[in-house]
């Protein structure tokens, strides 16, 4: 499930697509009006756990969007894609909750390897 500050939660599928020149992440099922889920090259992404410190508010974990939308007991299921949007010159957070803690762990470790 993908959470946003301005849109209702949506069930998405995260797909890696190779164009031959670059690899991209595609968020299938995301609202087409959601700028956070535009297709972007893999090199634009970082990932962190919802239990990691919030870089914007040091004494909290995750992001404000996750703190407002998920039960704290589900924090181990959630993670954040941090995206550098070079065209707009801003940092975006894509807030995601997996179906289980085990699924989240596999995705976090796998994406860290891909983004390294």
C-alpha positions, 0 to 999 in steps of 0.5 A: 500500500502506498500512502500520500499526504494528498491522495488516498492510500492505494495498492501498488505493484513495484516493477523494475523495467530495463530500457536497455540503457537504464533500469527504472522503477515503475509503480503500477496501480498508482494514481496517474496524478500522483507525482511521487510515482512517476517512472524514474531511473534506479539511480534516483532512489534510496531506501530507508525503514520506517523505524529509521530517524526522520531526516526532517524531524530528528526526534521522530522515525519514518515520515509524517505521512507514515506516522499519520497513516499507519499503526505504530505496530506496523512500522516494521512493515513500512519503508520509504523510497527517497527520490531525487527529482532532478527535473524539479530539484526536490526530494520526494518520499514514497511511503510504502507498507508491505503486507508483512514484516518478512516481505518488507525486510526482503524488499528493503534488503533487495532494493538496497542492493539494487540502489548501491 
